[in-house]
Amino acid sequence: MSSTITYDDFERAEIRVGTIVDAKLFPEARKPAVQLWVDFGEPLGVKKSSAQLTAHYAPDKLIGRQVMAVTNFPPRQIGPFLSEVLVLGVPDENGAVVLLRPDFSVPDGGRMF
């Protein structure tokens, strides 16, 4: 278990909803991954992310799906790909990533609170 944080710590993380507008396999990644382009609406627009989702998701089935992501981490270079946001998920019983997403369609860019 990690240490306790304050509410102010939590407020600094911008966790927003976006819609995947494109997804492609990422063959250059060390572990099997998918490159994602996620639209967060204005003013953020489309941001890129790399995620290890291949156990449960085919890239073409991800397009149009809403996801939750941390949008204010610094970009991270993953091989030739610059990942700009961290798409959120939780591990299943085998450790494979299952995406976090809203139960209902909501406006892109909405911030979790």
C-alpha positions in Angstrom: 0.0 0.0 0.0 1.2 3.5 -0.8 1.5 6.5 1.5 -1.5 8.8 2.1 -1.9 11.9 0.0 -3.8 15.1 0.5 -6.8 16.2 -1.4 -4.6 19.0 -2.9 -2.3 16.2 -4.2 -5.3 14.5 -5.9 -6.5 17.8 -7.4 -3.2 18.3 -9.2 -3.8 15.2 -11.3 -5.9 16.0 -14.4 -7.8 12.9 -15.2 -10.0 13.5 -18.2 -12.2 11.5 -20.6 -11.5 11.3 -24.3 -12.6 9.3 -27.3 -10.1 7.1 -29.2 -10.1 8.3 -32.8 -7.2 6.1 -34.1 -5.4 3.0 -32.9 -2.5 1.0 -34.4 -0.3 -1.9 -33.2 3.1 -0.7 -32.0 5.6 -3.3 -33.2 8.6 -1.3 -32.0 7.5 -1.4 -28.3 9.4 -3.8 -26.0 6.2 -5.3 -24.8 3.1 -5.7 -27.1 1.4 -2.4 -27.2 -1.1 -0.2 -29.1 -0.6 3.4 -30.2 -3.6 5.5 -29.4 -4.8 8.9 -30.6 -7.4 10.2 -28.1 -9.6 13.3 -28.7 -10.1 15.3 -25.5 -12.0 18.1 -27.1 -11.1 21.7 -26.8 -8.6 23.0 -25.7 -6.5 19.8 -25.4 -7.4 18.3 -28.8 -6.0 14.9 -29.9 -3.2 13.5 -27.7 -1.1 10.3 -28.3 -0.6 7.4 -25.9 1.1 4.0 -25.9 -0.7 1.3 -23.9 -0.2 -2.4 -23.4 -3.7 -3.4 -24.4 -3.2 -6.3 -26.8 -4.5 -9.1 -24.5 -8.1 -7.7 -24.6 -8.3 -5.2 -27.4 -7.8 -5.2 -31.1 -6.8 -1.7 -32.4 -9.8 -1.4 -34.7 -12.3 -2.2 -31.9 -10.9 0.6 -29.8 -11.9 3.4 -32.2 -14.9 5.3 -30.8 -14.4 4.0 -27.2 -14.2 6.6 -24.4 -11.3 6.2 -22.0 -9.9 7.9 -18.9 -6.4 9.3 -19.0 -4.0 11.5 -17.0 -3.5 14.5 -19.2 -0.9 16.5 -17.3 2.0 14.2 -17.0 5.1 15.2 -19.0 5.4 13.5 -22.5 7.4 10.3 -22.5 9.4 9.0 -25.4 8.7 5.3 -26.0 11.0 4.2 -28.9 10.0 6.3 -31.9 6.7 7.3 -30.4 6.0 10.3 -28.1 3.3 9.3 -25.5 1.6 12.5 -24.3 -1.0 11.1 -21.9 -1.4 8.1 -19.7 -4.5 6.0 -20.5 -5.8 4.4 -17.3 -6.6 0.7 -16.7 -6.6 -2.0 -14.1 -5.1 -5.5 -14.3 -7.3 -8.5 -14.7 -6.6 -11.8 -12.9 -3.7 -12.4 -15.3 -2.2 -8.9 -15.1 -3.5 -7.9 -18.6 -4.8 -4.3 -18.8 -8.6 -3.6 -18.7 -9.4 0.1 -19.7 -11.2 2.4 -17.3 -14.1 4.3 -19.0 -17.3 6.0 -18.1 -20.5 3.9 -17.9 -22.3 6.4 -20.2 -21.2 8.7 -23.1 -20.0 12.0 -21.7 -18.5 15.1 -23.3 -14.8 14.7 -24.2 -12.4 16.6 -22.0 -14.6 16.2 -18.9 -12.4 16.1 -15.8 -12.8 13.4 -13.1 -13.6 14.7 -9.7 
